[in-house]
């Protein structure tokens, strides 16, 4: 489903969604396929600050992290031909939404909360500061839907392997966007 009719001027693709929605995995696959640069904003923030996201939350604050995150998004979005994976809360700020939508084709990777619980149980929750309590996490998941739904395209990722989601994204791009 396309919200904007002219997406051809946007020369980045941004993957949004909740934690464990597959943004990094699918972003890596898509970048290899399109031969575009892959950027995970959380990893970039960790490298630049020499701290894990979890530690920034714990020792400083979520507020400071969100400020750092917005600056990183502004910086990254100035470039072209990138697949950008942003943190789960990054697309919940009006400022970030505007920056991202001004520069990127935005794709929401949408698994159900049950699917996310399956994925997180396999990988562990120690690195996810906002996912220490499943009830709170589910509430956060529900609250964020109104933001994520502002993406240009929404892909249901339940019961799909990353390779198939990548193909689905490429088909959407082929039908709706002329990439340079």
N, C-alpha and C positions, 0 to 999 in steps of 0.2 A: 504494500500500500504506500503510495507516494503522497506526501503532504505538500511538497513544493513541486511545481512543474519544471522549473529550470534548475537542475542540480549540476549542470555541466561546468559551471564556473568554480565549483568546489573541487579542489585537487588533493584532498586528503580523505581518508575514510576513518571514522571514529567508531569504535565498538563500545557500547555502553551496556550496563546491566549490573545485577547484584553480584556479590562475591560468589565465586565458583560457578559463574554462568558460562565460562569458557572463553572469555575475552582474550586472554594471553595465548592460549593454545590455538584458537581459531585465527587470531591475528597473525601469529607466526606462520601458519600454513598459508594464509591469504597473501602475506607479504612475499613469500617465496614464489607463489604462483604468479603474482602480478609483477614481481621483481621491483617491489617498492620497499622502502625502509620500514622496519617495524620498531615502534617505540611503546614501551609500557611506562606510563607516567609514574607509577609507584616505584618501579625499579630505578628510574632516573632520579627521583627524589631521594631514595635511599643512597644511591651512589654519591650524589652531590652533598648530602648532609652527613654522610658517614654514620647514619643511624637507620635502624629498621623502622618501618612505619609504626609498628607496635611500640617502639621506644619513644618515638616523637609523641604519640598519644599519651603514654604513661608518664614521661618525665616533663613534658611541656603541656600540650593540650591539643584537643581536636581542633580548636579554633586556630591555633598556630599552624597546624598541619594543613588546614583548608586554605589558609593564606598562601602557604608555600605551593600548594597544589594549583591554585589559580595562576600564580606567576609562571609556573612550569607549563601549564596549558597555553597561556598567552605566548610564551616563547616558542613552544613546539608548533603551534598552529600557523606561525609565520612561514613555515617551510612547506614544500609540496611533495607529492608522491610518497605519502606516509600512511601506514596503517597504524592508528593510535589506539591503544588500549588504555582506558582511564579507570581510576578506582571507582568502586561502587557508589560512593557518595558524591563524586565530582559533578555528575550531571543533575544534582539536586540544588544547584545554585543558579539563580537567574543570570548572573554575570557569566558563569561558565557555559550555560546553555547558549547564550548569545554568541560568545566567542567561538564555541565549537560549531554551532550551526552556520555561522558566517564563513567558516573555512572548511567545513567537512561535510561529507555525506555521513549521516548518523544512522547506525544500525543497532537496534536493541536486540540483544541475544536474550531470549525470554524462556528460561526453564521454569517449571513450577517450584514451589518451595520444597515439596517432597523430593523432587529431583536434586535440588541443591543440598538437602540433608544427606542424600545418598552419597553425593560427591564429597562433601565435607567429612563425612564419616570415614571415607576411604583415605583422605589426605591429611586429616588432622586439623585442629582448630587453633593451635598454639600461636600461629602468626596472625590471626585475625582478631584484633581487639574488639570489634563490634559483634563477634559471633561466639561469645562465651556462654550465652544463655539462649537456647532454641526459641523460647517464647518471645523474648525481646527481639531476637533476630527476625522472627516471622512478622512481628509487628512492624519492624523497620522495613522489611521486604514489601509489605502491603503499602506502607506510607510512600515508598519511593516509586510505586507504579505510576503515579500521576506525572512524575518527571520523565521516567523512562519512556512513557507512551508518547512523548513529544518528539521522538526520533523520526527520521524520514521513513524508515522501514523497520518492521518488527518481524523477527524470525522466532518461531516456537522451536526450541531446541530439545524438548523432551524426547527421550529415546532415540536421539540421533547421534551418530558419531561425528567427531569434528570434521572429518573429510567431507561428509555429506553437507554439513552446514556451510563449509567453504564453497562447495559447488552451488549451493542455493544462493549465497551472496553473489557469486560471479554471475549467475543467471539474472538476478535482480539488476545488477549493474549493467549487464548487456542489454536488457530490455528498457531501462530507464535513464541511463547516463552514458554520455560519450566521454570516456576518460581520455585525456591527452597523453 
